[in-house]
Amino acid sequence: MWNILENIIHFFIYKIFRLKLSEDKYQAFIQFVKFGIVGLSNTVISYLIYLGTIKICEAASVSPKYDYLIATVVSFILSVLWSFYWNKRFVFKLEGGFKTMLLALVKTYISYSFTGLFLSSVLAIFWVEILGVSKLISPILNLVISVPVNFLLNKFWAFKGDK
């Protein structure tokens, strides 16, 4: 599947848009596209977990004033595992033993803690409490800020040195 996607991207870059990219820039672009695809799947998974957690909180009579924050934490924990697996497998190609993988996982959680938990929680409070945006929409708004920051943290820190 990645080969088909890469061929399509190659066609558009070189044949349709007639861009001239060095091999390094082309590979960096492909890596960003793959990260975006993993991120898109991660976003869908995270959002479904978020909605499911809100429904569970409602069924368990957990305070509706804070259910969106609980849902943010639960979706964060589970979706980071999803993202780490697919980024390790298809985007950054992490090589090494258990210790290398564990260190990368810890760094990934730290990276996502900043963008996906801390930043998203602060933004969620801002969107919901200050601007009155629906708690069902606030996670989608967070993506504009968190995705680019997350890519940079993963590329240059969590999976440092991998291409």
DSSP file (Angstrom, degrees, kcal/mol; ACC not computed):
  #  RESIDUE AA STRUCTURE BP1 BP2  ACC     N-H-->O    O-->H-N    N-H-->O    O-->H-N    TCO  KAPPA ALPHA  PHI   PSI    X-CA   Y-CA   Z-CA
    1    1 A M     >        0   0    0      0, 0.0     4,-2.4     0, 0.0     5,-0.2   0.000 360.0 360.0 360.0 -43.2    0.0    0.0    0.0
    2    2 A W  H  >  +     0   0    0      1,-0.2     4,-2.9     2,-0.2     5,-0.2   0.881 360.0  54.3 -61.9 -36.7    2.8    2.4    0.9
    3    3 A N  H  > S+     0   0    0      2,-0.2     4,-2.2     1,-0.2    -1,-0.2   0.896 108.5  47.9 -64.7 -39.7    4.4    1.7   -2.5
    4    4 A I  H  > S+     0   0    0      2,-0.2     4,-2.2     1,-0.2    -2,-0.2   0.933 113.5  47.9 -64.7 -45.6    1.2    2.6   -4.4
    5    5 A L  H  X S+     0   0    0     -4,-2.4     4,-2.6     1,-0.2    -2,-0.2   0.921 111.2  50.3 -60.9 -44.6    0.9    5.8   -2.3
    6    6 A E  H  X S+     0   0    0     -4,-2.9     4,-2.8     1,-0.2    -1,-0.2   0.886 109.1  52.0 -63.6 -38.6    4.5    6.7   -2.9
    7    7 A N  H  X S+     0   0    0     -4,-2.2     4,-2.3     2,-0.2    -1,-0.2   0.892 110.2  48.8 -63.8 -39.5    4.1    6.2   -6.7
    8    8 A I  H  X S+     0   0    0     -4,-2.2     4,-2.3     2,-0.2    -2,-0.2   0.933 113.3  46.5 -64.8 -46.0    1.0    8.5   -6.7
    9    9 A I  H  X S+     0   0    0     -4,-2.6     4,-2.8     1,-0.2     5,-0.2   0.926 111.9  51.6 -61.8 -44.7    2.9   11.1   -4.7
   10   10 A H  H  X>S+     0   0    0     -4,-2.8     4,-2.6     1,-0.2     5,-0.5   0.916 109.0  51.2 -57.3 -45.5    5.9   10.8   -7.1
   11   11 A F  I  X>S+     0   0    0     -4,-2.3     4,-2.3     1,-0.2     5,-1.6   0.934 113.1  44.3 -58.8 -48.8    3.6   11.2  -10.1
   12   12 A F  I  <>S+     0   0    0     -4,-2.3     5,-3.0     3,-0.2     6,-0.3   0.909 116.6  45.4 -65.4 -42.7    2.1   14.4   -8.7
   13   13 A I  I  <5S+     0   0    0     -4,-2.8     6,-3.1    -5,-0.2    -2,-0.2   0.949 127.7  24.0 -67.0 -48.8    5.3   16.0   -7.6
   14   14 A Y  I  <5S+     0   0    0     -4,-2.6    -3,-0.2    -5,-0.2    -2,-0.2   0.825 133.0  30.1 -92.4 -33.0    7.4   15.2  -10.7
   15   15 A K  I  <<S+     0   0    0     -4,-2.3    -3,-0.2    -5,-0.5    -4,-0.1   0.890 128.0  29.9 -95.9 -46.3    4.9   14.9  -13.5
   16   16 A I  I   <S+     0   0    0     -5,-1.6    -3,-0.2     1,-0.1    -4,-0.2   0.957 135.0  25.2 -81.5 -53.5    1.9   17.1  -12.6
   17   17 A F  S   <S-     0   0    0     -5,-3.0    -3,-0.2    -6,-0.2    -4,-0.2   0.599  91.5-142.4 -89.3 -11.1    3.5   19.9  -10.6
   18   18 A R        +     0   0    0     -6,-0.3    -4,-0.2     1,-0.2     2,-0.2   0.847  37.0 168.5  52.1  40.2    7.0   19.4  -12.2
   19   19 A L        -     0   0    0     -6,-3.1     2,-0.7    -7,-0.2    -1,-0.2  -0.526  31.8-140.7 -80.2 150.5    8.8   20.1   -8.9
   20   20 A K        +     0   0    0     -2,-0.2     2,-0.4     0, 0.0    -6,-0.0  -0.885  30.1 170.6-115.1  99.6   12.5   19.4   -8.6
   21   21 A L        -     0   0    0     -2,-0.7     2,-0.0     2,-0.0    -2,-0.0  -0.868  33.0-121.3-109.5 141.3   13.2   18.0   -5.2
   22   22 A S     >  -     0   0    0     -2,-0.4     4,-2.6     1,-0.1     5,-0.2  -0.333  35.6-105.7 -67.6 163.2   16.5   16.5   -4.1
   23   23 A E  H  > S+     0   0    0      1,-0.2     4,-2.6     2,-0.2     5,-0.2   0.888 121.7  52.4 -60.1 -39.6   16.2   12.9   -3.0
   24   24 A D  H  > S+     0   0    0      2,-0.2     4,-2.3     1,-0.2    -1,-0.2   0.920 111.7  44.9 -63.2 -44.3   16.6   14.0    0.7
   25   25 A K  H  > S+     0   0    0      2,-0.2     4,-2.2     1,-0.2    -2,-0.2   0.884 113.0  51.3 -67.9 -37.8   13.7   16.5    0.4
   26   26 A Y  H  X S+     0   0    0     -4,-2.6     4,-2.6     2,-0.2    -2,-0.2   0.935 111.5  46.9 -63.3 -46.0   11.6   14.0   -1.5
   27   27 A Q  H  X S+     0   0    0     -4,-2.6     4,-2.4     1,-0.2    -2,-0.2   0.877 111.3  51.8 -64.7 -37.7   12.2   11.3    1.2
   28   28 A A  H  X S+     0   0    0     -4,-2.3     4,-2.2     2,-0.2    -1,-0.2   0.894 110.6  49.0 -64.3 -39.5   11.4   13.9    4.0
   29   29 A F  H  X S+     0   0    0     -4,-2.2     4,-2.4     2,-0.2    -2,-0.2   0.924 110.7  49.4 -65.5 -44.4    8.2   14.8    2.2
   30   30 A I  H  X S+     0   0    0     -4,-2.6     4,-2.6     1,-0.2    -2,-0.2   0.908 110.2  52.0 -60.1 -42.1    7.2   11.1    1.9
   31   31 A Q  H  X S+     0   0    0     -4,-2.4     4,-2.6     1,-0.2    -1,-0.2   0.909 109.3  49.1 -61.6 -42.0    8.0   10.6    5.6
   32   32 A F  H  X S+     0   0    0     -4,-2.2     4,-2.4     2,-0.2    -2,-0.2   0.895 110.5  50.8 -65.1 -39.6    5.7   13.6    6.4
   33   33 A V  H  X S+     0   0    0     -4,-2.4     4,-2.3     2,-0.2    -2,-0.2   0.929 111.3  47.8 -63.2 -44.8    2.9   12.2    4.3
   34   34 A K  H  X S+     0   0    0     -4,-2.6     4,-2.7     1,-0.2     5,-0.2   0.917 111.2  50.9 -61.7 -42.5    3.2    8.8    6.0
   35   35 A F  H  X S+     0   0    0     -4,-2.6     4,-3.0     1,-0.2    -1,-0.2   0.900 109.4  52.0 -59.9 -40.3    3.2   10.5    9.4
   36   36 A G  H  X S+     0   0    0     -4,-2.4     4,-2.5     2,-0.2    -2,-0.2   0.887 109.2  48.6 -63.7 -39.6    0.1   12.3    8.2
   37   37 A I  H  X S+     0   0    0     -4,-2.3     4,-2.3     2,-0.2    -2,-0.2   0.928 114.1  45.4 -67.1 -44.6   -1.6    9.1    7.3
   38   38 A V  H  X S+     0   0    0     -4,-2.7     4,-2.7     1,-0.2    -2,-0.2   0.920 113.7  51.3 -61.9 -42.0   -0.7    7.5   10.6
   39   39 A G  H  X S+     0   0    0     -4,-3.0     4,-2.6    -5,-0.2    -2,-0.2   0.880 107.4  52.5 -62.7 -38.7   -1.8   10.7   12.3
   40   40 A L  H  X S+     0   0    0     -4,-2.5     4,-2.2     2,-0.2    -1,-0.2   0.936 112.2  44.6 -63.0 -46.3   -5.2   10.6   10.5
   41   41 A S  H  X S+     0   0    0     -4,-2.3     4,-2.5     1,-0.2    -2,-0.2   0.902 113.7  51.3 -64.0 -38.8   -5.8    7.0   11.6
   42   42 A N  H  X S+     0   0    0     -4,-2.7     4,-3.2     2,-0.2    -2,-0.2   0.885 108.2  52.2 -63.8 -39.0   -4.7    8.0   15.1
   43   43 A T  H  X S+     0   0    0     -4,-2.6     4,-2.7     2,-0.2     5,-0.2   0.916 110.4  47.3 -64.1 -43.6   -7.1   11.0   15.1
   44   44 A V  H  X S+     0   0    0     -4,-2.2     4,-2.4     2,-0.2    -2,-0.2   0.946 115.5  45.2 -62.7 -47.9  -10.0    8.8   14.1
   45   45 A I  H  X S+     0   0    0     -4,-2.5     4,-2.5     1,-0.2    -2,-0.2   0.939 115.0  48.2 -60.1 -48.1   -9.1    6.2   16.8
   46   46 A S  H  X S+     0   0    0     -4,-3.2     4,-2.7     1,-0.2    -2,-0.2   0.909 112.3  48.1 -60.6 -44.0   -8.5    8.9   19.4
   47   47 A Y  H  X S+     0   0    0     -4,-2.7     4,-2.8     2,-0.2    -1,-0.2   0.896 111.1  50.2 -67.1 -39.6  -11.8   10.6   18.6
   48   48 A L  H  X S+     0   0    0     -4,-2.4     4,-2.6     2,-0.2    -1,-0.2   0.910 112.8  46.9 -64.1 -41.1  -13.8    7.4   18.7
   49   49 A I  H  X S+     0   0    0     -4,-2.5     4,-2.7     2,-0.2    -2,-0.2   0.910 111.4  52.7 -64.2 -41.7  -12.2    6.6   22.1
   50   50 A Y  H  X S+     0   0    0     -4,-2.7     4,-2.1     2,-0.2    -2,-0.2   0.941 112.4  43.7 -57.6 -50.8  -13.0   10.1   23.2
   51   51 A L  H  X S+     0   0    0     -4,-2.8     4,-2.2     1,-0.2    -2,-0.2   0.905 113.9  51.0 -63.2 -42.0  -16.7    9.8   22.2
   52   52 A G  H  X S+     0   0    0     -4,-2.6     4,-2.3     1,-0.2    -1,-0.2   0.892 109.2  50.6 -62.8 -39.7  -16.9    6.3   23.8
   53   53 A T  H  X S+     0   0    0     -4,-2.7     4,-2.8     2,-0.2    -1,-0.2   0.895 108.5  51.9 -66.6 -39.6  -15.4    7.6   27.0
   54   54 A I  H  X S+     0   0    0     -4,-2.1     4,-2.5     2,-0.2    -1,-0.2   0.925 110.7  48.7 -60.9 -42.9  -17.9   10.4   27.2
   55   55 A K  H  X S+     0   0    0     -4,-2.2     4,-2.4     2,-0.2    -2,-0.2   0.903 111.6  49.0 -63.7 -40.5  -20.7    7.9   26.7
   56   56 A I  H  X S+     0   0    0     -4,-2.3     4,-2.1     2,-0.2    -2,-0.2   0.909 111.0  50.5 -64.8 -41.9  -19.3    5.7   29.4
   57   57 A C  H  <>S+     0   0    0     -4,-2.8     5,-3.0     2,-0.2     4,-0.2   0.909 110.8  49.2 -61.7 -42.0  -19.0    8.7   31.8
   58   58 A E  H ><5S+     0   0    0     -4,-2.5     3,-1.1     1,-0.2    -2,-0.2   0.920 111.9  48.0 -62.9 -43.5  -22.6    9.6   31.0
   59   59 A A  H 3<5S+     0   0    0     -4,-2.4    -1,-0.2     1,-0.3    -2,-0.2   0.826 114.2  46.9 -66.9 -31.2  -23.8    6.0   31.7
   60   60 A A  T 3<5S-     0   0    0     -4,-2.1    -1,-0.3    -5,-0.2    -2,-0.2   0.353 113.8-119.2 -91.2   5.4  -21.8    6.0   35.0
   61   61 A S  T < 5 +     0   0    0     -3,-1.1     2,-0.2    -4,-0.2    -3,-0.2   0.839  51.6 167.4  58.3  37.3  -23.1    9.4   36.0
   62   62 A V      < -     0   0    0     -5,-3.0    -1,-0.2    -6,-0.2     5,-0.1  -0.599  54.5 -77.2 -76.8 144.3  -19.6   11.0   36.1
   63   63 A S    >>  -     0   0    0     -2,-0.2     3,-1.4     1,-0.2     4,-1.0  -0.137  36.2-148.5 -47.1 119.6  -19.8   14.8   36.3
   64   64 A P  T 34 S+     0   0    0      0, 0.0     4,-0.4     0, 0.0    -1,-0.2   0.699  94.4  68.9 -65.8 -16.3  -20.7   16.1   32.8
   65   65 A K  T 34 S+     0   0    0      1,-0.2    -2,-0.1     2,-0.1     4,-0.1   0.791 114.7  24.4 -70.2 -25.9  -18.7   19.2   33.7
   66   66 A Y  T X> S+     0   0    0     -3,-1.4     4,-1.9     2,-0.1     3,-0.8   0.385  90.5 100.6-119.8   1.3  -15.4   17.1   33.6
   67   67 A D  H 3X S+     0   0    0     -4,-1.0     4,-2.6     1,-0.3     5,-0.2   0.846  81.1  56.9 -60.5 -33.4  -16.3   14.2   31.3
   68   68 A Y  H 3> S+     0   0    0     -4,-0.4     4,-1.6     2,-0.2    -1,-0.3   0.823 106.6  49.8 -68.2 -29.9  -14.5   15.8   28.4
   69   69 A L  H <> S+     0   0    0     -3,-0.8     4,-1.9     2,-0.2    -2,-0.2   0.896 111.3  47.9 -73.7 -40.2  -11.3   16.0   30.4
   70   70 A I  H  X S+     0   0    0     -4,-1.9     4,-2.5     1,-0.2     5,-0.2   0.923 111.9  50.8 -62.0 -43.9  -11.5   12.4   31.4
   71   71 A A  H  X S+     0   0    0     -4,-2.6     4,-2.5     1,-0.2     5,-0.3   0.866 106.6  55.0 -63.1 -36.1  -12.2   11.5   27.8
   72   72 A T  H  X S+     0   0    0     -4,-1.6     4,-1.8     2,-0.2    -1,-0.2   0.919 110.3  45.5 -62.1 -44.1   -9.1   13.5   26.7
   73   73 A V  H  X S+     0   0    0     -4,-1.9     4,-2.3     2,-0.2    -2,-0.2   0.932 114.6  46.7 -67.0 -46.8   -6.8   11.5   29.1
   74   74 A V  H  X S+     0   0    0     -4,-2.5     4,-2.0     1,-0.2     5,-0.3   0.930 113.9  47.2 -62.9 -45.9   -8.2    8.1   28.2
   75   75 A S  H  X S+     0   0    0     -4,-2.5     4,-2.3    -5,-0.2     5,-0.2   0.863 110.9  54.4 -66.0 -33.7   -8.1    8.7   24.4
   76   76 A F  H  X S+     0   0    0     -4,-1.8     4,-2.1    -5,-0.3     5,-0.2   0.963 107.7  47.8 -60.6 -53.5   -4.5   10.1   24.9
   77   77 A I  H  X S+     0   0    0     -4,-2.3     4,-1.0     1,-0.2    -2,-0.2   0.917 119.4  37.9 -58.3 -47.5   -3.2    6.9   26.6
   78   78 A L  H  X S+     0   0    0     -4,-2.0     4,-1.5     1,-0.2    -1,-0.2   0.876 115.2  51.2 -76.1 -37.6   -4.7    4.5   24.1
   79   79 A S  H  X S+     0   0    0     -4,-2.3     4,-2.7    -5,-0.3    -1,-0.2   0.806 103.2  59.4 -73.9 -27.0   -4.1    6.5   20.9
   80   80 A V  H  X S+     0   0    0     -4,-2.1     4,-2.9    -5,-0.2     5,-0.2   0.899 104.4  51.3 -65.9 -38.8   -0.4    7.1   21.7
   81   81 A L  H  X S+     0   0    0     -4,-1.0     4,-2.2    -5,-0.2    -2,-0.2   0.931 111.4  48.0 -60.7 -44.4    0.1    3.3   21.7
   82   82 A W  H  X S+     0   0    0     -4,-1.5     4,-2.0     1,-0.2     5,-0.2   0.948 114.3  45.8 -57.8 -51.6   -1.6    3.1   18.4
   83   83 A S  H  X S+     0   0    0     -4,-2.7     4,-2.9     1,-0.2     5,-0.3   0.898 110.6  52.7 -62.3 -43.8    0.5    6.0   16.9
   84   84 A F  H  X S+     0   0    0     -4,-2.9     4,-2.8     1,-0.2     5,-0.3   0.938 108.9  50.2 -59.4 -47.4    3.8    4.6   18.3
   85   85 A Y  H  X S+     0   0    0     -4,-2.2     4,-2.0    -5,-0.2    -1,-0.2   0.945 116.4  39.5 -57.2 -51.1    3.2    1.2   16.8
   86   86 A W  H  X>S+     0   0    0     -4,-2.0     4,-2.7     2,-0.2     5,-0.7   0.857 116.0  50.3 -73.0 -35.0    2.4    2.6   13.3
   87   87 A N  I  X>S+     0   0    0     -4,-2.9     5,-2.9    -5,-0.2     4,-1.3   0.912 112.7  48.1 -66.2 -40.6    5.1    5.3   13.4
   88   88 A K  I  <5S+     0   0    0     -4,-2.8     6,-0.8    -5,-0.3    -2,-0.2   0.883 118.4  40.8 -64.3 -38.8    7.7    2.8   14.4
   89   89 A R  I  <5S+     0   0    0     -4,-2.0    -2,-0.2    -5,-0.3    -1,-0.2   0.884 133.3  11.6 -79.9 -40.3    6.6    0.4   11.7
   90   90 A F  I  <5S+     0   0    0     -4,-2.7    -3,-0.2    -5,-0.1    -2,-0.1   0.676 127.2  36.4-117.4 -21.5    6.0    2.7    8.7
   91   91 A V  I  <<S+     0   0    0     -4,-1.3    -3,-0.2    -5,-0.7    -4,-0.1   0.902 126.9  15.2-102.4 -56.2    7.3    6.2    9.3
   92   92 A F  S   <S-     0   0    0     -5,-2.9    71,-0.2    71,-0.1    -4,-0.2   0.560  81.4-142.8-103.8 -10.4   10.5    6.2   11.3
   93   93 A K        -     0   0    0     -6,-0.7     2,-0.2    70,-0.2    70,-0.2   0.921  19.4-151.6  49.4  58.9   11.6    2.5   11.0
   94   94 A L        -     0   0    0     -6,-0.8     2,-0.3    -7,-0.1    -1,-0.2  -0.434  13.2-166.4 -64.3 124.6   13.0    2.2   14.6
   95   95 A E        +     0   0    0     -2,-0.2     2,-0.2     5,-0.0    -1,-0.0  -0.831  37.3  65.5-110.9 151.2   15.7   -0.4   14.7
   96   96 A G  S    S-     0   0    0     -2,-0.3    -2,-0.0     4,-0.1     0, 0.0  -0.682  74.3 -61.0 129.6 178.3   17.2   -1.9   17.9
   97   97 A G     >  -     0   0    0     -2,-0.2     4,-2.3     4,-0.0     5,-0.2   0.064  65.6 -71.5 -86.1-163.9   16.3   -4.0   20.8
   98   98 A F  H  > S+     0   0    0      1,-0.2     4,-3.0     2,-0.2     5,-0.2   0.880 128.7  54.0 -60.4 -41.8   13.8   -3.8   23.6
   99   99 A K  H  > S+     0   0    0      2,-0.2     4,-2.4     1,-0.2    -1,-0.2   0.907 109.7  47.7 -62.8 -42.4   15.7   -1.0   25.4
  100  100 A T  H  > S+     0   0    0      2,-0.2     4,-2.3     1,-0.2    -1,-0.2   0.917 114.3  46.9 -62.7 -44.5   15.7    1.2   22.2
  101  101 A M  H  X S+     0   0    0     -4,-2.3     4,-2.4     2,-0.2    -2,-0.2   0.911 112.1  49.7 -65.4 -42.7   12.0    0.6   21.6
  102  102 A L  H  X S+     0   0    0     -4,-3.0     4,-2.5     2,-0.2    -2,-0.2   0.909 111.0  49.4 -63.9 -42.3   11.2    1.3   25.3
  103  103 A L  H  X S+     0   0    0     -4,-2.4     4,-2.6     1,-0.2    -1,-0.2   0.915 111.7  48.7 -63.0 -43.0   13.1    4.5   25.2
  104  104 A A  H  X S+     0   0    0     -4,-2.3     4,-2.4     2,-0.2    -2,-0.2   0.887 110.8  51.3 -64.1 -38.3   11.4    5.6   22.0
  105  105 A L  H  X S+     0   0    0     -4,-2.4     4,-2.6     2,-0.2    -2,-0.2   0.923 110.3  48.3 -64.4 -44.1    8.0    4.8   23.5
  106  106 A V  H  X S+     0   0    0     -4,-2.5     4,-2.3     1,-0.2    -2,-0.2   0.929 113.2  47.8 -61.3 -45.2    8.8    6.8   26.6
  107  107 A K  H  X S+     0   0    0     -4,-2.6     4,-2.9     2,-0.2    -2,-0.2   0.880 110.3  52.9 -63.3 -37.2    9.9    9.7   24.4
  108  108 A T  H  X S+     0   0    0     -4,-2.4     4,-3.1     2,-0.2     5,-0.3   0.927 109.0  48.5 -63.8 -44.5    6.8    9.3   22.3
  109  109 A Y  H  X S+     0   0    0     -4,-2.6     4,-2.1     2,-0.2    -2,-0.2   0.897 112.4  49.1 -62.7 -38.6    4.6    9.5   25.4
  110  110 A I  H  X S+     0   0    0     -4,-2.3     4,-1.8     2,-0.2    -2,-0.2   0.941 113.0  47.3 -64.4 -46.1    6.5   12.6   26.6
  111  111 A S  H  X S+     0   0    0     -4,-2.9     4,-2.2     1,-0.2     5,-0.2   0.945 116.6  42.8 -58.6 -49.8    6.1   14.2   23.1
  112  112 A Y  H  X>S+     0   0    0     -4,-3.1     4,-2.6     1,-0.2     5,-1.1   0.782 105.8  64.6 -70.2 -26.1    2.4   13.4   23.0
  113  113 A S  I  X>S+     0   0    0     -4,-2.1     5,-3.8    -5,-0.3     4,-0.6   0.917 108.2  41.6 -61.0 -41.2    2.0   14.5   26.6
  114  114 A F  I  <>S+     0   0    0     -4,-1.8     5,-3.0    -3,-0.2     6,-0.2   0.970 130.2  24.8 -69.5 -52.4    2.9   17.9   25.6
  115  115 A T  I  <>S+     0   0    0     -4,-2.2     5,-0.6     3,-0.2    -3,-0.2   0.912 132.0  34.0 -82.0 -42.5    0.9   18.1   22.4
  116  116 A G  I  <5S+     0   0    0     -4,-2.6    -3,-0.2    -5,-0.2    -1,-0.1   0.672 131.9  19.5 -92.9 -17.8   -1.8   15.5   22.9
  117  117 A L  I  X<S+     0   0    0     -5,-1.1     4,-2.2    -4,-0.6     5,-0.2   0.755 129.6  30.9-115.7 -62.6   -2.5   15.9   26.7
  118  118 A F  I  ><S+     0   0    0     -5,-3.8     4,-2.7     2,-0.2     5,-0.2   0.984 127.8  37.9 -64.6 -58.6   -1.2   19.1   28.1
  119  119 A L  I  ><S+     0   0    0     -5,-3.0     4,-2.8    -6,-0.3     5,-0.2   0.918 119.6  48.1 -61.3 -44.5   -1.7   21.3   25.1
  120  120 A S  H  ><S+     0   0    0     -5,-0.6     4,-2.6    -6,-0.2    -1,-0.2   0.873 112.3  49.5 -65.8 -36.5   -4.9   19.6   24.0
  121  121 A S  H  X S+     0   0    0     -4,-2.2     4,-2.4     2,-0.2    -2,-0.2   0.929 112.6  46.5 -67.7 -44.4   -6.4   19.9   27.6
  122  122 A V  H  X S+     0   0    0     -4,-2.7     4,-2.3    -5,-0.2    -2,-0.2   0.936 115.8  46.1 -61.5 -45.6   -5.5   23.6   27.9
  123  123 A L  H  X S+     0   0    0     -4,-2.8     4,-3.5    -5,-0.2     5,-0.2   0.890 109.6  54.9 -64.3 -38.1   -7.0   24.2   24.4
  124  124 A A  H  X S+     0   0    0     -4,-2.6     4,-3.1     2,-0.2     5,-0.4   0.925 109.0  47.4 -61.6 -44.1  -10.1   22.1   25.3
  125  125 A I  H  X>S+     0   0    0     -4,-2.4     4,-2.1     2,-0.2     5,-1.1   0.924 114.0  48.8 -61.0 -43.6  -10.7   24.3   28.4
  126  126 A F  I  X>S+     0   0    0     -4,-2.3     5,-2.1     3,-0.2     4,-1.0   0.953 116.2  41.4 -60.2 -51.1  -10.2   27.4   26.2
  127  127 A W  I  <5S+     0   0    0     -4,-3.5     6,-3.0     3,-0.2     5,-0.3   0.945 126.0  32.9 -62.8 -48.7  -12.5   26.2   23.5
  128  128 A V  I  <5S+     0   0    0     -4,-3.1     4,-0.3     4,-0.2    -3,-0.2   0.951 128.3  31.1 -78.1 -51.6  -15.2   24.8   25.8
  129  129 A E  I  <5S+     0   0    0     -4,-2.1    -3,-0.2    -5,-0.4    -2,-0.1   0.874 131.1  28.1 -80.3 -37.9  -15.2   27.1   28.8
  130  130 A I  I  <<S+     0   0    0     -5,-1.1    -3,-0.2    -4,-1.0    -4,-0.1   0.910 132.2  28.7 -92.3 -48.5  -14.1   30.4   27.3
  131  131 A L  S   <S-     0   0    0     -5,-2.1    -3,-0.2    -6,-0.2    -4,-0.1   0.609  96.9-127.1 -92.5 -11.2  -15.3   30.3   23.7
  132  132 A G        +     0   0    0     -4,-0.3    -4,-0.2    -5,-0.3     2,-0.1   0.726  48.9 161.0  75.3  21.0  -18.3   28.0   24.3
  133  133 A V        -     0   0    0     -6,-3.0    -1,-0.2    -7,-0.2    -2,-0.1  -0.460  50.3 -92.0 -72.4 147.4  -17.3   25.6   21.5
  134  134 A S    >>  -     0   0    0      1,-0.1     4,-1.9    -2,-0.1     3,-1.2  -0.313  24.9-130.7 -59.6 139.3  -19.0   22.1   21.8
  135  135 A K  T 34 S+     0   0    0      1,-0.3    -1,-0.1     2,-0.2    -7,-0.1   0.666 109.5  59.7 -66.7 -15.0  -16.9   19.6   23.7
  136  136 A L  T 34 S+     0   0    0      1,-0.1    -1,-0.3     2,-0.1     4,-0.2   0.682 111.0  39.1 -83.3 -18.8  -17.5   17.2   20.7
  137  137 A I  T X> S+     0   0    0     -3,-1.2     4,-1.5     2,-0.1     3,-1.2   0.709  93.6  83.2 -99.8 -27.2  -15.7   19.7   18.3
  138  138 A S  H 3X S+     0   0    0     -4,-1.9     4,-1.6     1,-0.3    -2,-0.1   0.824  86.3  55.6 -54.2 -38.8  -12.9   20.9   20.5
  139  139 A P  H 3> S+     0   0    0      0, 0.0     4,-0.7     0, 0.0    -1,-0.3   0.850 105.6  53.7 -64.1 -30.0  -10.5   18.0   19.8
  140  140 A I  H X4 S+     0   0    0     -3,-1.2     3,-0.8     1,-0.2     4,-0.4   0.899 106.5  51.3 -69.9 -40.0  -10.8   18.6   16.1
  141  141 A L  H >< S+     0   0    0     -4,-1.5     3,-1.0     1,-0.2     4,-0.4   0.842 101.2  63.4 -63.7 -33.3   -9.8   22.3   16.5
  142  142 A N  H >X S+     0   0    0     -4,-1.6     4,-2.6     1,-0.2     3,-1.1   0.764  86.6  74.2 -62.8 -25.5   -6.7   21.2   18.5
  143  143 A L  H <X S+     0   0    0     -3,-0.8     4,-1.9    -4,-0.7    -1,-0.2   0.822  82.8  65.5 -61.3 -33.6   -5.3   19.4   15.5
  144  144 A V  H <4 S+     0   0    0     -3,-1.0    -1,-0.3    -4,-0.4    -2,-0.2   0.846 116.4  27.9 -59.0 -33.6   -4.3   22.6   13.7
  145  145 A I  H <> S+     0   0    0     -3,-1.1     4,-1.1    -4,-0.4    -2,-0.2   0.863 122.1  48.5 -93.8 -44.2   -1.8   23.3   16.5
  146  146 A S  H  X S+     0   0    0     -4,-2.6     4,-2.5     1,-0.2     5,-0.2   0.817 100.2  61.9 -75.7 -32.1   -0.8   19.8   17.8
  147  147 A V  H  X S+     0   0    0     -4,-1.9     4,-2.4    -5,-0.2     5,-0.2   0.953 106.5  41.9 -64.3 -52.1   -0.1   17.9   14.6
  148  148 A P  H  > S+     0   0    0      0, 0.0     4,-1.9     0, 0.0    -1,-0.2   0.917 117.1  48.6 -62.3 -40.1    2.9   20.0   13.3
  149  149 A V  H  X S+     0   0    0     -4,-1.1     4,-2.2     1,-0.2    -2,-0.2   0.917 111.4  51.1 -63.0 -42.1    4.4   20.2   16.7
  150  150 A N  H  X S+     0   0    0     -4,-2.5     4,-2.5     2,-0.2     5,-0.2   0.897 107.0  52.3 -63.6 -42.7    4.0   16.5   17.2
  151  151 A F  H  X S+     0   0    0     -4,-2.4     4,-3.0     1,-0.2     5,-0.3   0.941 110.7  47.9 -59.0 -47.6    5.7   15.6   13.9
  152  152 A L  H  X S+     0   0    0     -4,-1.9     4,-2.4     1,-0.2     5,-0.2   0.908 112.1  48.8 -62.4 -42.9    8.7   17.7   14.8
  153  153 A L  H  X>S+     0   0    0     -4,-2.2     5,-1.9     2,-0.2     4,-1.2   0.911 115.7  44.1 -63.7 -42.0    9.0   16.3   18.3
  154  154 A N  I  <>S+     0   0    0     -4,-2.5     5,-2.8     3,-0.2    -2,-0.2   0.932 117.0  44.9 -68.2 -45.8    8.7   12.7   17.0
  155  155 A K  I  <5S+     0   0    0     -4,-3.0     6,-0.3    -5,-0.2     7,-0.3   0.928 124.3  30.4 -65.5 -46.5   11.1   13.2   14.1
  156  156 A F  I  <5S+     0   0    0     -4,-2.4    -1,-0.2    -5,-0.3    -2,-0.2   0.500 136.4  14.0 -98.9  -3.6   13.8   15.1   15.8
  157  157 A W  I ><5S+     0   0    0     -4,-1.2     3,-1.3    -5,-0.2    -3,-0.2   0.589 122.4  41.9-131.6 -62.5   13.6   13.7   19.3
  158  158 A A  I 3 <S+     0   0    0     -5,-1.9   -50,-0.2     1,-0.3    -4,-0.2   0.893 133.7  22.4 -62.5 -42.0   11.5   10.5   19.9
  159  159 A F  T > <S+     0   0    0     -5,-2.8     3,-2.2    -6,-0.2    -1,-0.3  -0.112  91.7 172.9-113.1  33.7   12.8    8.7   16.8
  160  160 A K  T <   +     0   0    0     -3,-1.3    -4,-0.1     1,-0.3     3,-0.1  -0.093  63.6  16.3 -50.8 134.3   16.0   10.8   16.5
  161  161 A G  T 3  S+     0   0    0     -6,-0.3    -1,-0.3     1,-0.3     2,-0.2   0.222  97.9 114.8  89.6 -14.8   18.4    9.6   13.8
  162  162 A D    <         0   0    0     -3,-2.2    -1,-0.3    -7,-0.3   -69,-0.1  -0.624 360.0 360.0 -90.1 150.4   15.9    7.4   12.0
  163  163 A K              0   0    0     -2,-0.2   -70,-0.2   -71,-0.2    -1,-0.1   0.368 360.0 360.0-111.9 360.0   14.8    8.1    8.5
